[in-house]
Amino acid sequence: MQMQGPIGVFDSGYGGLTVLKEIIKKLPEYDYLYLGDNARAPYGNRSFETVYQYTLQCVKWFFEQNCSLVILACNTASAKALRTIQQNDLPVIAPGNRVLGVIRPTAEIIGTFSETKSVGILATNGTVASQSYPMETAKFFPDLKVYQEACPMWVPLIENEEYQSHGADFFIKKNLHNIFEKGKDIDVILLACTHYPLLKEKIEEYLPVGVKLISQGEIVATSLADYLTRHPEIESRCSKNGQRIFYTTDSTEDFDNHATTFYGQPISSKHVDLESIKIK
């Protein structure tokens, strides 16, 4: 019998807390271990190789904490690192463990929200460049048109607590104008970055009437619940004491101050240094 441990939830910074919040609502009985790699954030503009190396290092850290299941609650890490880790690294370092992302569960159902068969994806540069959403969505909805728009200013606005400012309005209007220029019949917009739900109210102010705005948290939480039901060999290794522990690779004080905005309640984090973890 293998030892039980928490479910690991990873993000390059704070955004994954919006996903964790929804997961806990759906599955409150499990233990969760969150890691924000704030010291190296943001991942959105980094190369595929760098994101892969950073993400693998963090996944290995989770495994050392006895997490047999790790959720990459980060679109950039899911786009640039997940497939390589699943196919190349897991069979070697931990064949019994699993690493899941946020793109696949979203792609599996995004088409059901659209009547015009046309959806818009708002994401970081890295996620857009990876083409992960068009490729994954095509597997489930081959007739769905997918339009993408990179929003590189949104994460800095959010993390600098400027998301309620007039500057935020400017960039939101600009990016929404761009994506509707690409696809005039878009009737669904996906926020394909876990930071973006903090901008949801502002985005809705500038959306055309009848366009649905979708965040990923609830989708990922529902998908995880289904996954655990279908994989009892993994579920049985997840401990259930209702514990939530938070780590950051940067200042705990800064993390705690910002994290409350994303998580919805006060957090007391611990610091972790990943330098001892070998990537290769």
C-alpha positions in Angstrom: 0.0 0.0 0.0 1.5 3.3 -1.1 1.6 6.2 1.3 -1.2 8.8 0.8 -0.4 12.5 0.1 -2.0 15.7 -0.9 -3.1 16.7 -4.4 -0.5 19.1 -5.8 -1.6 22.3 -7.5 1.0 24.3 -9.4 1.1 27.8 -11.1 3.9 30.2 -12.1 2.4 32.6 -9.6 -1.0 33.4 -8.1 -3.4 32.7 -10.9 -3.7 29.0 -10.1 -5.4 29.9 -6.8 -8.5 30.8 -8.8 -8.6 27.2 -9.9 -7.7 25.8 -6.5 -10.6 27.7 -5.0 -13.1 26.1 -7.4 -11.5 22.6 -6.9 -11.9 22.9 -3.1 -15.5 24.0 -3.5 -16.1 20.8 -5.5 -13.8 18.4 -3.5 -13.3 19.9 0.0 -12.4 16.7 1.7 -9.0 16.3 0.0 -5.6 17.7 1.1 -4.1 20.3 -1.3 -0.5 21.5 -1.6 -0.1 24.7 -3.7 3.1 26.0 -5.1 3.5 29.3 -6.8 6.9 29.8 -8.7 6.7 33.5 -8.1 10.5 34.0 -8.2 10.5 33.1 -11.9 7.1 34.4 -12.9 5.6 35.2 -15.3 6.0 32.2 -17.6 3.9 33.6 -20.4 6.8 35.2 -22.4 9.4 32.6 -21.7 10.6 30.0 -24.2 9.1 26.5 -24.5 12.4 25.0 -23.1 12.5 27.3 -20.1 8.9 26.7 -19.2 9.4 23.0 -19.5 12.5 23.0 -17.3 10.9 25.2 -14.6 7.7 23.1 -14.6 9.5 19.8 -14.4 11.6 21.0 -11.5 8.4 22.0 -9.7 6.7 18.7 -10.5 9.6 16.8 -9.1 9.3 18.9 -5.9 5.7 17.9 -5.6 6.6 14.2 -6.0 9.1 14.7 -3.1 6.2 16.0 -1.0 4.4 12.7 -1.7 1.9 14.1 -4.2 1.0 11.3 -6.6 -1.3 13.7 -8.6 -0.3 17.2 -9.7 -2.5 19.7 -11.5 -0.8 22.3 -13.6 -3.2 25.1 -12.9 -1.3 27.3 -15.4 -2.2 27.5 -19.1 1.3 28.3 -20.1 2.8 25.3 -18.3 0.0 23.1 -19.6 0.7 24.4 -23.2 4.5 24.3 -23.2 5.5 21.5 -20.7 2.7 19.1 -19.9 2.9 16.8 -22.9 6.7 16.3 -22.6 6.5 15.6 -18.9 3.7 13.1 -19.4 5.3 11.3 -22.3 9.1 11.6 -21.5 9.6 12.2 -17.8 6.9 10.5 -15.9 7.6 6.9 -17.2 11.2 7.4 -15.9 10.9 9.3 -12.7 7.4 8.3 -11.4 5.5 5.9 -13.6 2.7 5.6 -11.0 2.1 9.3 -10.6 0.0 11.6 -12.8 0.3 15.2 -14.0 -2.8 16.9 -15.5 -3.3 20.3 -17.1 -6.1 22.8 -17.6 -6.3 22.9 -21.5 -7.6 19.4 -22.2 -10.6 19.5 -19.9 -11.5 22.9 -21.3 -11.1 21.8 -24.9 -13.4 18.8 -24.2 -16.4 21.0 -23.5 -15.8 24.5 -24.9 -17.7 23.7 -28.1 -20.9 23.0 -26.2 -21.2 26.6 -25.2 -21.3 28.0 -28.7 -24.2 28.2 -31.0 -22.3 29.9 -33.8 -19.5 27.4 -33.7 -17.1 30.2 -33.1 -15.1 30.9 -29.9 -12.5 33.3 -28.9 -9.5 32.5 -26.7 -7.8 35.3 -24.6 -4.5 34.1 -23.3 -0.8 34.8 -22.7 1.7 35.0 -25.5 3.1 31.6 -24.7 -0.3 29.9 -24.7 -1.3 31.5 -28.0 2.0 30.7 -29.6 1.7 27.0 -28.6 -1.5 26.6 -30.6 -2.6 24.2 -27.9 -6.2 25.4 -27.8 -6.9 25.1 -31.6 -5.2 21.7 -31.7 -6.9 20.2 -28.6 -10.3 21.7 -29.5 -10.2 20.2 -33.0 -10.0 16.7 -31.5 -13.5 17.2 -29.9 -15.1 19.8 -32.1 -13.6 19.6 -35.6 -16.1 22.2 -37.0 -15.4 24.8 -34.3 -13.6 28.0 -35.3 -11.1 29.1 -32.7 -9.7 32.6 -32.7 -6.9 33.6 -30.4 -5.7 36.9 -28.9 -2.6 37.4 -26.8 -3.1 39.8 -23.9 0.4 40.4 -22.6 -0.5 43.4 -20.4 -3.3 41.7 -18.4 -1.2 39.7 -16.0 1.1 42.6 -15.1 -2.0 44.8 -14.5 -3.5 42.2 -12.2 -0.3 41.4 -10.2 0.4 45.1 -9.7 -3.2 45.6 -8.5 -4.1 47.9 -11.4 -6.9 45.7 -12.7 -9.6 48.2 -11.6 -7.8 51.1 -13.2 -8.5 53.0 -16.4 -5.3 51.5 -17.8 -7.0 48.1 -17.5 -10.0 49.4 -19.4 -7.8 50.5 -22.3 -6.1 47.1 -22.8 -9.3 45.2 -22.3 -11.1 47.2 -25.0 -8.1 46.9 -27.3 -7.8 43.1 -27.0 -11.5 42.6 -27.3 -11.7 44.8 -30.4 -8.8 42.7 -31.9 -10.4 39.3 -31.3 -13.8 40.4 -32.6 -12.1 41.7 -35.7 -10.7 38.2 -36.3 -14.0 36.5 -35.7 -17.2 38.6 -36.1 -19.5 35.7 -35.2 -17.8 34.7 -31.9 -20.4 34.0 -29.2 -18.1 32.5 -26.5 -15.0 34.0 -25.0 -12.7 31.8 -22.9 -10.4 33.3 -20.3 -7.5 31.0 -21.0 -5.3 32.3 -18.2 -6.0 31.7 -14.5 -5.3 35.4 -13.7 -8.0 36.7 -16.0 -11.1 35.9 -13.8 -10.1 39.0 -11.7 -10.9 41.0 -14.8 -14.2 39.3 -15.5 -16.5 42.2 -14.4 -14.5 44.7 -16.5 -14.5 42.4 -19.5 -18.2 41.9 -19.3 -18.7 45.7 -19.6 -17.2 45.6 -23.1 -18.6 42.4 -24.5 -21.3 42.5 -27.1 -24.7 41.4 -25.9 -25.2 37.7 -26.0 -21.5 36.7 -25.8 -20.8 34.2 -23.0 -17.7 34.6 -20.9 -16.1 31.4 -19.5 -13.5 30.9 -16.7 -11.7 27.6 -16.3 -12.0 27.0 -12.5 -15.3 25.2 -12.5 -14.5 23.3 -15.6 -11.2 22.0 -14.2 -12.8 21.1 -10.8 -15.6 19.1 -12.5 -13.0 17.3 -14.7 -10.9 16.5 -11.7 -13.8 15.0 -9.8 -14.6 12.8 -12.8 -11.0 11.8 -13.2 -10.8 10.7 -9.5 -13.9 8.7 -10.0 -12.5 6.9 -13.1 -9.1 6.3 -11.6 -9.5 4.8 -8.1 -5.8 3.7 -8.2 -4.9 7.4 -8.0 -7.8 8.5 -5.8 -6.9 6.0 -3.1 -3.4 7.7 -2.8 -4.9 11.1 -2.2 -5.2 12.0 1.5 -8.4 13.4 2.9 -7.9 15.6 6.0 -9.1 18.9 4.5 -5.7 20.5 4.8 -4.4 23.3 2.5 -0.7 24.2 2.5 0.8 27.0 0.4 4.3 27.5 -0.8 6.1 30.1 -2.9 9.6 30.4 -4.3 9.6 34.1 -3.5 8.7 36.4 -0.6 6.0 34.8 1.6 4.9 38.3 2.7 4.3 39.4 -0.9 2.6 36.1 -1.7 0.3 36.3 1.2 -0.7 39.9 0.4 -1.5 39.1 -3.2 -2.8 35.6 -2.8 -5.9 36.7 -0.8 -7.1 38.6 -3.9 -7.1 35.4 -6.0 -8.0 32.8 -3.3 -10.7 34.9 -1.6 -9.4 34.4 2.0 -6.2 35.0 3.9 -3.3 32.7 3.3 -0.1 32.0 5.3 2.5 30.6 3.0 5.9 28.9 3.4 9.0 29.5 1.3 10.7 26.8 -0.7 14.1 26.9 -2.5 14.0 24.6 -5.6 17.7 24.9 -6.4 18.5 21.5 -4.8 16.2 19.7 -7.3 18.0 18.5 -10.4 16.1 18.9 -13.6 18.1 16.3 -15.6 
